Amino acid sequence: APSGPDVPKRWIAPLMLAMFLIGLVYIVVYYLAGSNIPIMDALGNWNILIGMGGMAAAFAIATLWR
């Protein structure tokens, strides 16, 4: 199988979408039910950073996509 910088990596797009959706869903769950989930309640506004971190990771992964 060919390899090198010109070979498309098929795992990048699904991973990018998954990371974006995980971050988005995390923030939505925090806003809707965060006070009912003990771990999220204890983290407070750090939950937003965690969700945004997932979305930032998606954008970082997107730089690998050709």
Residue frames relative to the residue before (quaternion, step in Angstrom):
aa qw qx qy qz dx dy dz
A 1.0000 0.0000 0.0000 0.0000 0.00 0.00 0.00
P 0.4838 -0.6724 0.4692 0.3061 3.58 -0.95 0.80
S 0.0514 -0.7785 0.6244 0.0361 3.52 -1.18 0.55
G 0.4206 0.6911 -0.5205 0.2730 3.53 -1.27 0.24
P 0.7287 -0.4636 0.2800 0.4191 3.58 -1.25 0.06
D 0.6797 0.5057 -0.3031 0.4364 3.63 1.13 -0.47
V 0.5649 0.5974 -0.3885 0.4160 3.58 1.25 -0.18
P 0.4066 -0.7226 0.4930 0.2634 3.61 -0.71 1.00
K 0.2878 -0.7327 0.5919 0.1734 3.53 -1.04 0.79
R 0.3354 -0.8012 0.4679 0.1634 3.55 -0.34 1.29
W 0.6316 0.5613 -0.3363 0.4158 3.61 1.15 -0.44
I 0.5457 0.6601 -0.4008 0.3253 3.61 1.15 -0.40
A 0.6888 0.4903 -0.2988 0.4427 3.61 0.76 -0.97
P 0.6848 0.4595 -0.3199 0.4665 3.66 0.78 -0.82
L 0.6503 0.5076 -0.3249 0.4626 3.60 0.98 -0.78
M 0.6287 0.5347 -0.3299 0.4582 3.58 1.00 -0.82
L 0.6807 0.4795 -0.2883 0.4728 3.59 0.86 -0.94
A 0.6441 0.5263 -0.3220 0.4522 3.57 0.98 -0.82
M 0.6688 0.4926 -0.3085 0.4636 3.60 0.89 -0.88
F 0.6397 0.5191 -0.3283 0.4621 3.58 0.98 -0.80
L 0.6917 0.4778 -0.2821 0.4623 3.58 0.88 -0.95
I 0.6198 0.5348 -0.3456 0.4587 3.59 1.01 -0.75
G 0.6641 0.4986 -0.3033 0.4673 3.58 0.91 -0.89
L 0.6668 0.5047 -0.2964 0.4612 3.56 0.93 -0.91
V 0.6722 0.4882 -0.2975 0.4704 3.58 0.87 -0.93
Y 0.6132 0.5532 -0.3489 0.4430 3.60 1.03 -0.76
I 0.6803 0.4769 -0.2941 0.4724 3.59 0.89 -0.91
V 0.6461 0.5147 -0.3268 0.4591 3.60 0.95 -0.82
V 0.6519 0.5003 -0.3156 0.4744 3.60 0.94 -0.86
Y 0.6258 0.5390 -0.3385 0.4509 3.59 0.99 -0.78
Y 0.7031 0.4618 -0.2807 0.4621 3.59 0.85 -0.91
L 0.7236 0.4497 -0.2577 0.4559 3.60 0.96 -0.79
A 0.8431 0.0921 0.0025 0.5298 3.60 0.88 -0.88
G 0.3083 0.8044 -0.4741 0.1822 3.60 1.20 0.22
S 0.6628 0.5065 -0.3204 0.4490 3.59 1.02 -0.69
N 0.6742 0.4819 -0.2900 0.4787 3.60 1.23 -0.37
I 0.6632 0.4453 -0.2945 0.5246 3.59 1.28 -0.19
P 0.4411 -0.7546 0.4077 0.2641 3.61 -0.33 1.23
I 0.6701 0.4939 -0.3204 0.4521 3.62 0.87 -0.84
M 0.6700 0.4846 -0.3008 0.4752 3.59 0.92 -0.86
D 0.6324 0.5341 -0.3312 0.4529 3.57 1.02 -0.79
A 0.6669 0.5027 -0.2963 0.4635 3.58 1.01 -0.82
L 0.6740 0.5046 -0.2985 0.4495 3.60 1.04 -0.70
G 0.2532 -0.8011 0.5096 0.1858 3.59 1.14 -0.50
N 0.8400 -0.1647 0.1292 0.5007 3.58 -0.95 -0.90
W 0.4634 0.6593 -0.4581 0.3751 3.60 1.21 -0.04
N 0.5363 0.6300 -0.3970 0.3974 3.57 1.21 -0.45
I 0.6228 0.5309 -0.3463 0.4585 3.58 1.04 -0.71
L 0.6458 0.5138 -0.3166 0.4677 3.58 0.99 -0.82
I 0.6307 0.5266 -0.3322 0.4632 3.59 1.00 -0.76
G 0.6765 0.4857 -0.2895 0.4718 3.60 0.88 -0.92
M 0.6667 0.4821 -0.2989 0.4836 3.56 0.96 -0.86
G 0.5936 0.5648 -0.3575 0.4483 3.59 1.12 -0.60
G 0.6353 0.5184 -0.3234 0.4723 3.57 1.04 -0.74
M 0.6769 0.4736 -0.2932 0.4812 3.55 0.98 -0.83
A 0.6257 0.5228 -0.3383 0.4698 3.60 1.04 -0.69
A 0.6196 0.5300 -0.3375 0.4703 3.58 1.06 -0.74
A 0.6192 0.5377 -0.3425 0.4585 3.60 1.05 -0.72
F 0.6724 0.4770 -0.3022 0.4786 3.59 0.94 -0.81
A 0.6217 0.5252 -0.3433 0.4689 3.60 1.06 -0.66
I 0.6498 0.4997 -0.3075 0.4832 3.57 1.01 -0.82
A 0.6118 0.5766 -0.3479 0.4149 3.60 1.07 -0.73
T 0.5932 0.5741 -0.3737 0.4230 3.59 1.13 -0.48
L 0.6390 0.5229 -0.3243 0.4616 3.61 1.21 -0.34
W 0.5779 0.6256 -0.3558 0.3849 3.56 1.26 -0.47
R 0.1296 -0.7897 0.5959 0.0666 3.59 -0.96 0.84
